Amino acid sequence: MGEVPEVNDIAPDFTLDTTEQEGFNLHQAVEEGPVLLYFHVAAFGINCTTFMTKLIERADEFKKLGVRLMPINPDGKEVHISWLSRMGSPFEHIIDEGQEVSKRYDAIVKESPLVKGFTNREFFLVGKGGRILFKWKAEVPSQLPEVDDILKSLEEALQ
């Protein structure tokens, strides 16, 4: 792993498949509007499902801000499609098999004996030019931020 990406840094670029397209490229996507990467542990996990449900309930608010929320984790495409369709999710999910992108963003659990090496719960808002405008990192993967706090931080970062 290299340096930890922080606010005002250029976000590590990547090209990965999603649940809806092949070859999604982050830096190309942000030229159309900000992308909120949401790293999380696993599809079908209790905390991930609970939190994704909260995000789905607030999808219109992300859209109103002009933010494209894109969850990302190492589960396979079929797992993501099953999970997202079960919840009625409007979000396209990035497939990070092998955790290549999670590692580049340093979104990996390092301390927990139960989930060490798993993708951590983190947010990165990436704007035009690939610049990181906002970042939130869970101290432990089970930590869930308040969606109100995330939305408020996004609104402030986009001003």
C-alpha positions in Angstrom: 0.0 0.0 0.0 1.2 3.5 -0.8 0.3 6.7 0.8 -3.1 7.1 2.4 -5.3 9.3 0.2 -6.6 12.4 2.0 -8.9 15.3 1.3 -7.4 17.6 -1.5 -5.3 14.7 -2.8 -5.9 13.4 -6.3 -7.9 10.1 -5.8 -6.2 7.0 -7.1 -7.7 6.3 -10.5 -9.0 2.9 -11.4 -11.0 1.0 -14.0 -13.2 -1.8 -12.8 -16.5 -3.5 -13.7 -19.7 -2.7 -11.9 -23.0 -4.3 -11.6 -24.2 -2.4 -14.6 -21.1 -1.9 -16.9 -17.7 -3.1 -17.8 -14.7 -0.8 -17.5 -16.0 2.0 -15.2 -13.3 4.6 -14.9 -13.3 6.9 -11.8 -11.6 9.9 -13.3 -13.7 9.8 -16.4 -16.9 9.5 -14.3 -16.1 12.5 -12.1 -16.0 14.7 -15.1 -19.8 14.3 -15.3 -20.3 14.9 -11.6 -19.0 13.9 -8.1 -18.7 10.2 -7.2 -19.1 9.1 -3.6 -17.1 5.8 -3.2 -18.6 3.8 -0.3 -16.2 1.0 0.7 -17.8 -1.7 2.9 -17.1 -5.1 4.2 -19.5 -7.4 2.4 -22.9 -7.9 0.8 -25.5 -9.6 3.0 -23.6 -8.7 6.2 -25.9 -7.4 8.9 -24.3 -4.0 9.3 -23.7 -3.5 5.6 -27.3 -4.4 4.8 -28.7 -2.2 7.6 -26.6 0.8 6.5 -27.3 0.2 2.8 -31.0 0.2 3.5 -30.5 3.7 5.1 -28.6 4.9 2.1 -31.3 3.6 -0.2 -34.0 5.4 1.8 -32.0 8.7 1.2 -31.1 8.1 -2.5 -33.1 11.1 -3.6 -31.0 13.3 -1.4 -27.8 12.1 -2.9 -29.3 12.7 -6.3 -30.4 16.2 -5.3 -26.8 17.0 -4.4 -25.7 15.7 -7.8 -23.7 12.9 -6.1 -23.4 9.5 -7.7 -23.1 7.0 -4.8 -21.1 3.9 -5.7 -20.6 1.2 -3.1 -17.5 -0.9 -3.6 -16.3 -4.2 -2.1 -14.6 -7.4 -3.1 -17.8 -9.6 -3.5 -18.4 -11.0 -7.0 -20.8 -9.5 -9.5 -23.6 -12.1 -9.0 -23.5 -11.6 -5.2 -23.8 -7.9 -5.6 -26.7 -8.1 -8.1 -28.5 -10.5 -5.8 -28.0 -8.3 -2.7 -28.9 -5.0 -4.4 -32.0 -6.4 -6.2 -33.2 -7.9 -2.9 -33.1 -4.5 -1.3 -34.3 -2.6 -4.3 -31.2 -0.5 -4.5 -30.8 2.2 -7.2 -27.0 2.2 -6.7 -24.5 0.7 -9.2 -21.9 -1.3 -7.3 -18.2 -1.5 -8.1 -16.7 -5.0 -8.1 -13.3 -4.9 -6.4 -12.4 -8.6 -6.4 -8.9 -9.0 -5.0 -9.3 -5.7 -3.1 -7.0 -3.9 -5.5 -8.8 -0.5 -5.2 -9.6 -1.0 -1.5 -5.8 -1.4 -0.9 -5.0 1.7 -3.0 -7.4 3.7 -0.9 -6.0 2.1 2.3 -9.6 1.0 3.1 -8.4 -2.3 4.7 -9.0 -3.4 8.3 -5.6 -3.7 10.0 -6.3 -4.2 13.7 -9.4 -6.4 14.3 -8.7 -10.0 14.8 -12.1 -11.0 13.4 -12.0 -9.0 10.2 -8.3 -8.1 9.7 -7.7 -7.8 5.9 -11.3 -7.2 5.1 -12.4 -4.0 3.3 -13.2 -1.3 5.9 -16.2 1.0 5.9 -15.1 4.3 4.3 -16.4 7.1 2.1 -14.4 9.2 -0.4 -16.2 12.0 -2.4 -14.2 12.5 -5.6 -14.9 15.6 -7.7 -13.7 17.1 -11.0 -10.1 16.5 -11.7 -10.1 13.5 -9.5 -9.7 15.5 -6.3 -10.9 14.1 -3.0 -13.4 16.5 -1.5 -14.5 14.5 1.6 -13.4 11.4 3.5 -14.9 9.5 6.3 -13.3 6.3 7.9 -14.8 3.9 10.4 -12.6 3.2 13.4 -13.9 -0.4 13.3 -15.9 -1.9 10.3 -19.1 -2.1 12.4 -19.1 1.6 13.0 -22.0 3.2 11.1 -22.0 7.0 10.4 -25.2 8.9 10.6 -26.5 9.4 7.1 -27.5 13.0 8.0 -23.9 13.7 8.9 -22.7 12.3 5.6 -25.2 14.3 3.6 -24.3 17.5 5.5 -20.6 16.9 4.9 -21.2 16.3 1.2 -23.2 19.5 0.9 -20.4 21.4 2.6 -17.6 19.8 0.5 -19.5 20.7 -2.7 -19.9 24.4 -1.9 
